[in-house]
Amino acid sequence: MRVRRGAGVAVAAALTLLLGACSDSGTPVEPDPTPASEPSSADPSSTPAVPVADPAHAVDPPGKRDGRLWSADILVQWDKPLDDALVKRIEKLEGVAHTERIGLGQVSLENRVLTVASVDPGDYRHFTQADVADFQEAWDRVAGGEMAIDQEVAKRLADQDGMIRLGSDEQAPTLHVGAYTPQIPTIDMVVNTAWAGDIEMATDNGLLISTDDITPATIRKPLEKLVGKDASVQMLDVASRIGLDPDAKLTAIPTGDTLGSVVGTYRYRVIGGGRIAPESSWVAANIRTEVVPILGSVTCHKDLFPQLRAALLEVQQRGLSDAIHPGEYAGCYYPRFIANTTTLSNHSFGLALDLNVPGNGRGTVGQMDRDVVAIFKTWGFAWGGDWRYTDPMHFELSEVKAVG
């Protein structure tokens, strides 16, 4: 992706503030779809300040953009904070024009594993396209504790009050969507660094690199040699065209008490046809095939089995075995993207399972026995039938529980 330079760039219609998410009476209303106006050339002090939505998670407002824009060409991700000495060596690499440290983590939202970036709004904006960088209200709102997110992602996940809970855990933080903005490839949403602790993610395990007018691929090999085999190096110009860099070893670092503690660092490669190949050492350490009540032999994450076994045993003990049909079970560990996307699901980690597939299609209320649903919820599973876009066949681990 190359930034568009030049004066007088109008703010695109996709850059839309979510103003007035709920009325004074508390009645939810739809987000205001009216595009924001063009950035004013008047004295900034004459422009009313954007209200701080969450003072406990606010950072200093960024002020008007100052400085040139940089192309977002390469994204490097580690599973630990960046080493200052390594960043200096990267910056001296021939072809590296500019860098920006950010935090990267993955959150599970309705079986979609999405990437959230924790950023300094004033600095990060220089790596976005021109109309986004100059969309002042968006960056003021991110600084004030709200999130910026792609509009299509928000439509799927935000409630009527414009809120999104970042994680499957009940205690996961809930943020208000401050602005719809197109995102840098592979990043789904942006928050400020004050949120990182609550989301349980890093603030500096990622590095954005601009190669300016040099083709990013020309520095791939020396960069990969420099950062080491455990880092993910993605060419964003490739990702912007086809969704993901097929030559990259990709990294997911799920956040939150459940996914974060169970999955750890998940590295994988794209192998075509919607399939992925997780790192063999991760598979060996985490994936098991075991026999459970009703379903028989299943392949899942090892930490799923105690709760799955407990849930199915209770279903059996309460005389509900006939409500689960083993012949209609569609799997647990399934290392591939969600159909027609480049988005991981919890099936990639072996932490979800699909039951009674016929009659429980997406977007329906489904025929799943509600007593079975209640039992699974008791044992720490979330049910897809509760989602905005329902998936009633789907159950996924949302809370780690001790099983006596």
C-alpha positions as CSV (number, residue, x, y, z in Angstrom):
1,M,0.0,0.0,0.0
2,R,1.4,3.4,-1.0
3,V,0.0,6.6,0.6
4,R,-1.6,9.2,-1.5
5,R,0.2,12.6,-1.1
6,G,-1.2,16.0,-2.0
7,A,-3.2,18.8,-0.4
8,G,-6.9,19.1,-0.1
9,V,-7.7,15.4,0.0
10,A,-11.4,15.0,1.0
11,V,-12.3,12.6,3.8
12,A,-13.8,9.5,2.2
13,A,-17.3,8.4,2.9
14,A,-16.0,5.4,4.7
15,L,-14.6,7.6,7.4
16,T,-17.6,7.9,9.6
17,L,-17.9,8.9,13.2
18,L,-20.3,7.0,15.5
19,L,-21.9,10.0,17.1
20,G,-24.7,9.6,19.7
21,A,-24.4,5.9,20.2
22,C,-27.4,5.9,22.6
23,S,-30.0,8.5,23.4
24,D,-30.4,10.2,26.8
25,S,-33.3,7.9,27.5
26,G,-31.0,4.9,27.2
27,T,-32.8,3.6,24.1
28,P,-30.3,2.2,21.6
29,V,-30.1,4.0,18.3
30,E,-28.2,3.2,15.1
31,P,-24.8,4.9,14.5
32,D,-25.0,8.1,12.6
33,P,-24.0,7.2,9.0
34,T,-23.3,10.8,8.0
35,P,-19.7,11.3,6.8
36,A,-17.6,13.6,8.8
37,S,-16.7,16.9,7.2
38,E,-13.3,17.7,5.7
39,P,-10.6,18.7,8.2
40,S,-10.9,22.4,8.9
41,S,-8.1,24.8,8.0
42,A,-9.2,27.1,10.8
43,D,-7.4,27.7,14.1
44,P,-7.6,24.3,15.9
45,S,-8.4,26.2,19.1
46,S,-11.7,27.3,17.6
47,T,-12.8,23.7,17.0
48,P,-14.8,22.1,19.8
49,A,-12.8,19.4,21.5
50,V,-14.0,15.8,21.0
51,P,-15.3,14.5,24.4
52,V,-13.1,12.0,26.2
53,A,-15.2,8.9,26.2
54,D,-13.2,7.0,28.8
55,P,-10.9,9.1,31.0
56,A,-9.5,6.0,32.7
57,H,-8.1,4.9,29.3
58,A,-7.3,8.2,27.7
59,V,-3.9,9.4,26.4
60,D,-2.8,12.9,25.4
61,P,-4.7,14.0,22.3
62,P,-2.6,14.0,19.2
63,G,-3.3,17.5,17.9
64,K,-3.3,18.3,14.2
65,R,-1.1,16.0,12.1
66,D,2.4,17.2,11.8
67,G,5.0,15.6,9.5
68,R,5.0,13.6,6.3
69,L,3.1,10.3,5.7
70,W,4.9,7.0,5.3
71,S,3.9,3.9,3.3
72,A,3.0,0.9,5.5
73,D,5.1,-1.7,3.7
74,I,6.2,-4.3,6.2
75,L,4.8,-5.5,9.5
76,V,7.1,-7.5,11.9
77,Q,5.6,-9.2,14.9
78,W,7.3,-10.8,17.9
79,D,5.9,-12.7,20.9
80,K,7.8,-10.4,23.3
81,P,8.6,-6.7,23.7
82,L,11.0,-5.2,21.1
83,D,14.7,-5.0,21.9
84,D,15.9,-1.4,21.5
85,A,19.2,-2.5,20.1
86,L,17.5,-4.7,17.5
87,V,15.2,-1.8,16.4
88,K,18.3,0.3,15.9
89,R,19.9,-2.4,13.7
90,I,16.7,-2.7,11.7
91,E,16.5,1.1,11.2
92,K,20.1,1.0,9.8
93,L,19.2,-1.7,7.3
94,E,19.5,-0.4,3.7
95,G,16.0,0.2,2.4
96,V,14.3,1.0,5.7
97,A,13.1,4.6,5.6
98,H,11.0,4.8,8.8
99,T,9.7,2.6,11.6
100,E,6.9,2.8,14.2
101,R,6.5,0.5,17.3
102,I,3.1,-0.8,18.0
103,G,1.5,-3.5,20.1
104,L,-0.2,-6.5,18.4
105,G,-2.6,-9.1,19.8
106,Q,-5.4,-11.3,18.7
107,V,-8.9,-11.3,20.2
108,S,-11.6,-13.9,19.7
109,L,-14.9,-12.4,18.8
110,E,-17.7,-14.7,17.8
111,N,-15.3,-17.4,16.5
112,R,-13.3,-14.8,14.5
113,V,-9.7,-14.2,15.7
114,L,-9.1,-10.6,14.9
115,T,-5.9,-8.5,15.2
116,V,-6.0,-5.4,17.5
117,A,-3.2,-2.9,17.5
118,S,-2.4,-0.7,20.5
119,V,-0.8,2.5,19.2
120,D,0.3,6.1,19.8
121,P,-2.4,7.8,17.8
122,G,-0.2,10.8,16.9
123,D,2.6,8.7,15.5
124,Y,0.7,5.7,14.1
125,R,-1.6,7.9,11.9
126,H,1.4,8.7,9.7
127,F,1.4,5.1,8.4
128,T,-2.3,5.3,7.3
129,Q,-3.6,6.6,4.0
130,A,-3.9,10.3,3.7
131,D,-7.6,10.7,4.2
132,V,-7.4,8.5,7.4
133,A,-4.3,10.3,8.7
134,D,-6.1,13.7,8.4
135,F,-9.4,12.5,9.9
136,Q,-8.7,14.4,13.1
137,E,-11.8,13.3,15.0
138,A,-10.9,9.7,14.6
139,W,-7.5,10.1,16.3
140,D,-9.0,12.3,19.0
141,R,-11.5,9.5,19.8
142,V,-8.8,6.8,19.8
143,A,-6.8,9.0,22.2
144,G,-10.0,9.4,24.3
145,G,-10.4,5.7,24.8
146,E,-12.5,4.6,21.9
147,M,-11.5,2.3,19.0
148,A,-11.2,2.8,15.3
149,I,-12.3,-0.1,13.2
150,D,-13.1,-1.2,9.7
151,Q,-16.8,-0.6,9.1
152,E,-17.6,-4.1,7.9
153,V,-16.0,-5.6,10.9
154,A,-17.9,-3.3,13.2
155,K,-21.2,-4.1,11.6
156,R,-20.8,-7.7,12.4
157,L,-19.6,-7.2,16.0
158,A,-20.9,-4.0,17.5
159,D,-24.1,-3.9,19.5
160,Q,-26.7,-1.2,19.1
161,D,-24.8,1.1,21.5
162,G,-21.7,0.8,19.3
163,M,-19.9,-1.3,21.9
164,I,-17.6,-4.3,21.2
165,R,-16.3,-6.6,23.9
166,L,-12.7,-7.5,23.1
167,G,-12.6,-11.2,23.9
168,S,-14.7,-14.2,24.8
169,D,-14.1,-13.9,28.5
170,E,-17.0,-12.3,30.4
171,Q,-14.6,-9.9,32.1
172,A,-13.0,-8.8,28.8
173,P,-13.0,-5.0,28.3
174,T,-15.8,-3.4,26.3
175,L,-14.9,-0.5,24.1
176,H,-17.0,2.0,22.2
177,V,-16.4,2.3,18.4
178,G,-15.3,5.9,17.9
179,A,-14.8,5.9,14.1
180,Y,-15.0,3.7,11.1
181,T,-11.7,3.9,9.3
182,P,-10.0,1.6,6.7
183,Q,-7.2,-0.2,8.4
184,I,-3.6,-1.2,7.5
185,P,-3.6,-4.7,6.0
186,T,-3.8,-7.5,8.6
187,I,-4.9,-5.1,11.3
188,D,-8.7,-5.1,12.1
189,M,-9.0,-2.5,14.9
190,V,-6.9,0.2,16.7
191,V,-6.9,1.3,20.3
192,N,-4.6,3.5,22.3
193,T,-1.8,2.1,24.5
194,A,-3.8,2.8,27.7
195,W,-6.0,-0.2,26.9
196,A,-3.2,-2.7,26.4
197,G,-3.1,-3.9,30.1
198,D,-6.8,-4.5,30.2
199,I,-6.8,-6.4,26.9
200,E,-3.7,-8.3,28.2
201,M,-1.6,-7.5,25.1
202,A,1.8,-5.9,24.5
203,T,2.4,-2.3,23.6
204,D,5.6,-2.8,21.6
205,N,5.8,-6.3,20.1
206,G,5.2,-5.1,16.6
207,L,7.1,-2.9,14.2
208,L,5.8,-1.1,11.1
209,I,8.4,-0.4,8.5
210,S,8.3,2.0,5.5
211,T,10.6,1.3,2.6
212,D,9.3,4.5,1.0
213,D,10.0,4.2,-2.8
214,I,11.9,0.9,-2.6
215,T,10.1,-2.3,-3.3
216,P,9.6,-4.0,0.2
217,A,10.4,-7.5,-1.1
218,T,14.0,-6.4,-1.8
219,I,14.8,-6.2,1.9
220,R,12.9,-9.3,3.0
221,K,15.8,-11.7,3.3
222,P,18.2,-9.4,5.2
223,L,15.3,-8.4,7.5
224,E,14.3,-11.9,8.2
225,K,17.9,-12.8,9.0
226,L,18.2,-9.9,11.3
227,V,14.9,-10.4,13.3
228,G,15.3,-14.2,13.6
229,K,13.1,-17.2,12.9
230,D,10.6,-16.6,15.6
231,A,9.4,-13.2,14.2
232,S,6.7,-12.9,11.6
233,V,7.6,-10.7,8.6
234,Q,4.7,-9.7,6.4
235,M,4.8,-7.8,3.2
236,L,1.8,-5.5,3.5
237,D,1.8,-4.5,-0.2
238,V,1.1,-8.2,-1.0
239,A,-1.4,-8.5,1.9
240,S,-3.3,-5.5,0.5
241,R,-3.9,-7.3,-2.8
242,I,-4.6,-10.9,-1.7
243,G,-5.4,-10.7,2.0
244,L,-2.2,-12.3,3.5
245,D,1.4,-12.6,2.6
246,P,1.7,-16.3,1.5
247,D,5.5,-16.3,2.1
248,A,5.3,-15.2,5.7
249,K,5.3,-17.3,8.8
250,L,2.3,-15.7,10.5
251,T,1.9,-15.3,14.3
252,A,-1.2,-15.1,16.5
253,I,-0.9,-14.2,20.2
254,P,-4.4,-14.5,21.6
255,T,-5.2,-12.2,24.5
256,G,-7.4,-12.8,27.6
257,D,-7.4,-15.3,30.4
258,T,-8.8,-18.2,28.3
259,L,-7.2,-18.0,24.9
260,G,-4.1,-16.3,26.1
261,S,-3.3,-18.9,28.7
262,V,-4.3,-21.9,26.7
263,V,-3.1,-21.1,23.2
264,G,0.1,-19.2,23.9
265,T,2.0,-18.1,20.7
266,Y,0.5,-19.7,17.6
267,R,2.7,-19.6,14.4
268,Y,1.5,-20.9,11.1
269,R,1.9,-20.7,7.3
270,V,-0.8,-20.4,4.6
271,I,-0.8,-23.5,2.4
272,G,-3.6,-22.7,0.0
273,G,-7.3,-23.7,-0.4
274,G,-8.1,-21.9,2.8
275,R,-5.8,-24.2,4.8
276,I,-3.0,-23.4,7.2
277,A,-0.1,-25.3,8.6
278,P,0.5,-24.6,12.3
279,E,4.0,-25.0,13.7
280,S,4.5,-28.7,14.3
281,S,5.9,-28.2,17.8
282,W,2.7,-26.3,18.8
283,V,0.5,-29.2,17.4
284,A,2.6,-31.8,19.2
285,A,2.3,-29.9,22.5
286,N,-1.4,-29.1,22.3
287,I,-3.5,-31.3,20.1
288,R,-4.8,-34.7,21.2
289,T,-7.2,-37.4,20.1
290,E,-9.3,-38.8,22.9
291,V,-12.6,-40.6,23.5
292,V,-15.4,-38.6,25.1
293,P,-19.0,-39.5,26.1
294,I,-21.6,-39.6,23.3
295,L,-19.3,-38.4,20.5
296,G,-16.6,-41.0,20.8
297,S,-13.1,-40.2,19.4
298,V,-12.5,-36.5,18.8
299,T,-9.4,-34.4,18.1
300,C,-9.1,-31.2,20.1
301,H,-6.8,-29.0,22.2
302,K,-5.7,-31.0,25.3
303,D,-7.1,-28.3,27.6
304,L,-10.6,-28.6,26.1
305,F,-11.1,-32.2,27.1
306,P,-11.7,-31.9,30.8
307,Q,-14.6,-29.4,30.3
308,L,-15.9,-31.1,27.2
309,R,-15.9,-34.5,29.0
310,A,-17.7,-33.0,32.0
311,A,-20.4,-31.3,29.8
312,L,-21.1,-34.4,27.8
313,L,-21.2,-36.6,30.9
314,E,-23.8,-34.2,32.5
315,V,-25.8,-34.4,29.2
316,Q,-25.7,-38.2,29.5
317,Q,-26.6,-38.3,33.2
318,R,-29.6,-36.0,32.6
319,G,-31.0,-38.3,29.9
320,L,-30.3,-35.9,27.1
321,S,-27.9,-38.1,25.0
322,D,-30.3,-38.4,22.2
323,A,-30.2,-34.6,21.7
324,I,-26.6,-34.8,20.4
325,H,-26.1,-36.7,17.2
326,P,-22.6,-38.2,16.8
327,G,-23.2,-38.7,13.0
328,E,-23.8,-34.9,12.7
329,Y,-20.6,-33.8,14.6
330,A,-18.4,-31.7,12.3
331,G,-15.1,-31.6,14.1
332,C,-13.1,-29.6,16.7
333,Y,-9.5,-29.1,15.6
334,Y,-9.6,-27.8,12.0
335,P,-6.5,-25.7,10.9
336,R,-7.9,-23.5,8.2
337,F,-9.4,-20.1,7.8
338,I,-13.1,-19.3,8.1
339,A,-14.7,-20.0,4.7
340,N,-14.0,-17.3,2.1
341,T,-11.8,-15.2,4.5
342,T,-8.3,-15.0,5.8
343,T,-9.5,-15.0,9.4
344,L,-8.6,-17.7,11.9
345,S,-11.4,-19.3,14.0
346,N,-11.1,-21.0,17.4
347,H,-11.3,-24.3,15.5
348,S,-7.7,-23.6,14.4
349,F,-6.7,-23.9,18.0
350,G,-8.9,-27.0,18.7
351,L,-11.0,-25.0,21.1
352,A,-14.4,-25.2,19.4
353,L,-16.7,-27.9,18.2
354,D,-19.7,-28.1,15.8
355,L,-22.7,-30.3,16.9
356,N,-25.9,-31.3,15.0
357,V,-24.9,-29.5,11.9
358,P,-28.1,-30.1,9.9
359,G,-30.8,-27.8,11.3
360,N,-28.4,-25.5,13.0
361,G,-27.1,-23.4,10.1
362,R,-25.7,-19.9,10.4
363,G,-28.2,-17.1,10.8
364,T,-30.9,-19.3,12.2
365,V,-32.2,-19.9,15.7
366,G,-31.3,-23.5,15.2
367,Q,-32.7,-26.7,16.6
368,M,-30.1,-27.3,19.4
369,D,-31.7,-28.5,22.6
370,R,-31.6,-25.5,25.0
371,D,-31.0,-27.8,28.0
372,V,-27.9,-29.0,26.3
373,V,-26.9,-25.4,25.6
374,A,-27.3,-24.5,29.2
375,I,-25.1,-27.5,30.3
376,F,-22.3,-26.5,28.0
377,K,-22.5,-22.9,29.2
378,T,-22.2,-24.1,32.8
379,W,-19.0,-25.8,31.8
380,G,-17.4,-22.7,30.4
381,F,-18.5,-22.9,26.7
382,A,-19.9,-20.0,24.7
383,W,-22.7,-20.8,22.3
384,G,-22.9,-19.4,18.7
385,G,-26.7,-19.2,19.0
386,D,-26.2,-16.1,21.2
387,W,-24.3,-14.1,18.6
388,R,-25.6,-11.3,16.5
389,Y,-25.1,-13.4,13.4
390,T,-26.0,-16.8,14.9
391,D,-24.1,-20.0,14.5
392,P,-26.1,-22.5,16.7
393,M,-24.1,-25.6,15.8
394,H,-21.0,-23.9,17.4
395,F,-19.6,-24.2,20.9
396,E,-16.3,-22.7,22.0
397,L,-14.3,-22.6,25.2
398,S,-14.8,-19.2,26.8
399,E,-13.7,-19.9,30.4
400,V,-11.2,-22.3,31.9
401,K,-12.9,-24.1,34.8
402,A,-11.5,-26.6,37.3
403,V,-13.0,-30.0,36.9
404,G,-12.9,-32.1,40.0
